Amino acid sequence: MSENMQKTDLFKDFSPVTPEDWQNQILHDLKAATDTEKRILYQTQLIKKNIEGITLEPFYTGRDLPLASAGPLRSTTEWVNREEVVVNDVNKANVQAKEALSGGAEAILFDITLFSSIDWNQLLQQINAEQIPISFRINDPGTLKALKNQLSSRWSGSLEYVVPNQVPDDEAYKDLSSLSKPFTGNSTFRTITITGHLFHNAGASAVQELAFTLATFVEYLDGLTEQGVTAADILRATEFSLSVDTTYFLQIAKLRALRLLVEQVGKAYQVENPSIFVHARTATWNKFRQDAYNNMLRATLEAMAAVLGGCDALTVAPYNTQFTEDDPFARRIARNVSTILKGESFLNKVADPAAGAYFIENLSYSLAKDAWALFQTVEQKGGFKAAWKQKFVQTEIEKVRTAKEDAIQAGRQTLVGINKYVPQRSSPLTDAVFEGLQYK
């Protein structure tokens, strides 16, 4: 491009258009008899509140950009294609993991929650954990201690320690702190995973999911700092894992809002600009046996939202995993979603592509603001553990879950093949699709 062309103002022949101009044009085009009726129609039909309680305007301009918006929230463009392998049989799990890696997966998460003892050598046979990120999901203290003897500071990956009611007890904090301390500094193995899957798949709003996930993280911060782990090391060793559903723009904004919220918590603990690792997994609540192949389309949309929202790792679950044992075909299709988003859609070529989009920026900060307010409410109740015992968390999610179920049953929230365009071979939606919360 020549120097003269670079200096050309391509928009000099067009007069500036203000938000008021846009609004006036919309009012002019509305089909109503009087200006008063048009304004009522504008306020009641074009300005809406979503289930999050966030007001959605009919259009957005530069005036709607948050004052705090300043460039990308995430500087890198790549994400890791992580496949989950449920360990029912150690030999089969090893074979499945190797098939996944040879088929395009870039990382593996072994779900070991069904085992109390593992042959680690067999599980990881011919898998180089120093070159391939390997993650583990466990729920047994004995397995945790055994894993500690296997891990190397040269490994990358993560650990998800599943505990009742989301928050460890004192003994679990001791185990996690002893595991975390060798992996401080430059280690890329994250020994703490804070998940919002329980909240999301039980029907929580995005605001609730963010707030309760953040409150869980603060419980971990307080519990582990009491064990002598510094806040900076905890942040460095933490992975945040959220579910993503088909509310496309909302999910993009949710992942972006998470980074803002964690950064805010970091400042409270004197940690500036923490490195935040976000894992996203496709939702489970909206995957159905009826017209099951639609689940592939839902997962693709969810994966796109996760990537555009800036996830560092992505897990696309097989389309049939909720209602039958998945198979090689289902796993391959799920795995290839991430591959296609990179290799054919080139979504890995731009860092934080949503940055500067008026609507998404506004939505990101609205979610962060409302989630922070709810998080503060939880803290006033004594923190997440106390709020859970008081059933505040469960009751708040139940309200939103009921509203979502009503919207699905009434057809106000569309699920293709389930409550709209239902194939004759499919049965109608007759029961709740959300997972329950355990009241303990």
Secondary structure, 3 states (H helix, E strand, C coil): CCHHHHCCCCCCCCCCCCHHHHHHHHHHHCCCCCHHHHHHHHHHHHCEECCCCCEECCCCCHHHCCCCCCCCCCCCCCCEEEEEEECCCHHHHHHHHHHHHHCCCCEEEEECCCCCCCCHHHHCCCCCCCCCCEEEEECCHHHHHHHHHHCCCCCEEEEEECCHHHCCCHHHHHHHHHHHHHHCCCCEEECEEEECHHHHHCCCCHHHHHHHHHHHHHHHHHHHHCCCCCHHHHHHCEEEEEEECCCHHHHHHHHHHHHHHHHHHHHHCCCCCCCCEEEEEECCCCCCCCCCCHHHHHHHHHHHHHHHCCCCEEECCCCCCCCCCCCHHHHHHHHHHHHHHHHCCCCCCCCCCCCCCHHHHHHHHHHHHHHHHHHHHHHHCCCHHHHHHCCHHHHHHHHHHHHHHHHHHHCCCCCECCCECCCCCCCCCCCCCCCCCCCC
